[in-house]
Amino acid sequence: MPEYATFQGPAGSVLLEIAEGEGAGGGSADLRDVTRVIQDVAIAASSEIERLARDKRPTEFELAFAVRGLPGGQAALVLDPDQAHFRVSMRWNGLVPQVPGPDGLPPRVP
């Protein structure tokens, strides 16, 4: 029988299936702690692109990865997307902004 961990989301709680034996991690965690890894990966990737000489930067790049929530609010990038709770794919067009906005995300282009 599957086991579940409870994560608090903005509109209520969300249950994520966890591997047998991982345990519930003692109480609930915040879903934002799991999804925050998406922001961290995006910022790290765009920072690395910014480090390239301007004439070496790609005009477009795509990043795809899978995230699995773990008990206690932790998150892991997983190799097997079938074991993930979230599959994320992001594509950037044009130059990547260097300075994050006030929320820590790259500024939005209108």
GIKADA-V991025 format. One record per backbone hydrogen bond with DSSP energy under -0.5 kcal/mol. CO is the residue of the C=O (numbers start at 1). NH is the residue of the N-H. E is the energy in kcal/mol with one decimal. If there is no record, write none. Layout:
# GIKADA-V991025
co->CO nh->NH e->E
co->CO nh->NH e->E
This chain:
# GIKADA-V991025
co->3 nh->18 e->-2.7
co->5 nh->16 e->-2.5
co->6 nh->29 e->-1.8
co->7 nh->9 e->-0.5
co->7 nh->14 e->-3.5
co->8 nh->31 e->-2.9
co->8 nh->32 e->-0.5
co->9 nh->12 e->-1.0
co->12 nh->9 e->-3.4
co->14 nh->7 e->-3.0
co->14 nh->16 e->-0.5
co->16 nh->5 e->-2.4
co->18 nh->3 e->-1.0
co->19 nh->22 e->-2.3
co->24 nh->72 e->-0.5
co->29 nh->8 e->-4.0
co->30 nh->33 e->-1.5
co->30 nh->34 e->-0.7
co->31 nh->34 e->-0.7
co->31 nh->35 e->-2.4
co->32 nh->36 e->-1.8
co->34 nh->37 e->-1.0
co->35 nh->38 e->-1.6
co->35 nh->39 e->-0.7
co->36 nh->40 e->-2.2
co->37 nh->41 e->-2.4
co->38 nh->42 e->-2.2
co->39 nh->43 e->-2.6
co->40 nh->44 e->-2.2
co->41 nh->45 e->-2.5
co->42 nh->46 e->-2.4
co->43 nh->47 e->-2.2
co->44 nh->48 e->-1.8
co->45 nh->49 e->-1.8
co->46 nh->50 e->-2.1
co->47 nh->51 e->-1.1
co->48 nh->52 e->-0.5
co->49 nh->52 e->-1.3
co->53 nh->56 e->-2.4
co->53 nh->57 e->-0.9
co->54 nh->57 e->-0.7
co->59 nh->94 e->-3.3
co->61 nh->92 e->-2.8
co->63 nh->90 e->-3.0
co->65 nh->88 e->-3.0
co->66 nh->78 e->-2.0
co->67 nh->85 e->-2.4
co->67 nh->86 e->-2.3
co->68 nh->76 e->-2.2
co->70 nh->73 e->-1.2
co->70 nh->74 e->-0.5
co->71 nh->74 e->-0.6
co->74 nh->70 e->-3.2
co->76 nh->68 e->-2.7
co->76 nh->78 e->-0.5
co->78 nh->66 e->-0.5
co->79 nh->81 e->-0.9
co->80 nh->83 e->-2.3
co->81 nh->84 e->-1.2
co->86 nh->67 e->-3.0
co->86 nh->88 e->-0.5
co->88 nh->65 e->-2.3
co->90 nh->63 e->-2.8
co->92 nh->61 e->-1.5
co->98 nh->100 e->-0.5
co->99 nh->107 e->-0.7
co->101 nh->104 e->-2.1
co->105 nh->101 e->-4.0
co->108 nh->110 e->-0.5
